[in-house]
Amino acid sequence: MIRAIRPLHRSYPRIRVHLTSGNAGLVTDRLEKGLLDFALLCRSTPPVEHVYRKLSHSFDAAFYSLYYAF
């Protein structure tokens, strides 16, 4: 993960990245409360309650990047 973030930090050194983990309910709750700016989830179906973008597909689940629509 750090290798993926390093180029971003080099280009934008003032951006702070804080990583957190949890189950889907905890993560989406934090997203809805404004405690997270975005989330990455592995789900078998797209989240209908959030704006999302499908990132990749693997086995029976796909990775989705979620954004809370204010």
JOJOFEN-V267783 format. One record per backbone hydrogen bond with DSSP energy under -0.5 kcal/mol. CO is the residue of the C=O (numbers start at 1). NH is the residue of the N-H. E is the energy in kcal/mol with one decimal. If there is no record, write none. Layout:
((CO,NH,E) (CO,NH,E))
This chain:
((1,5,-1.7) (2,6,-2.3) (3,7,-0.6) (5,9,-2.3) (6,10,-2.2) (7,11,-2.0) (8,12,-2.5) (12,15,-1.7) (23,27,-2.6) (24,28,-2.6) (25,29,-1.9) (26,30,-2.2) (27,31,-2.1) (28,32,-2.5) (29,33,-1.8) (30,35,-2.4) (30,36,-1.0) (31,34,-1.2) (39,66,-2.9) (41,43,-0.6) (41,64,-3.1) (43,62,-3.0) (46,48,-0.6) (47,50,-0.7) (51,67,-2.8) (53,65,-2.6) (56,63,-2.0) (58,61,-2.0) (61,58,-2.5) (62,43,-2.5) (63,55,-3.1) (63,56,-1.0) (64,41,-2.6) (64,66,-0.6) (65,53,-1.7) (66,39,-1.5) (67,51,-1.5) (68,70,-0.9))
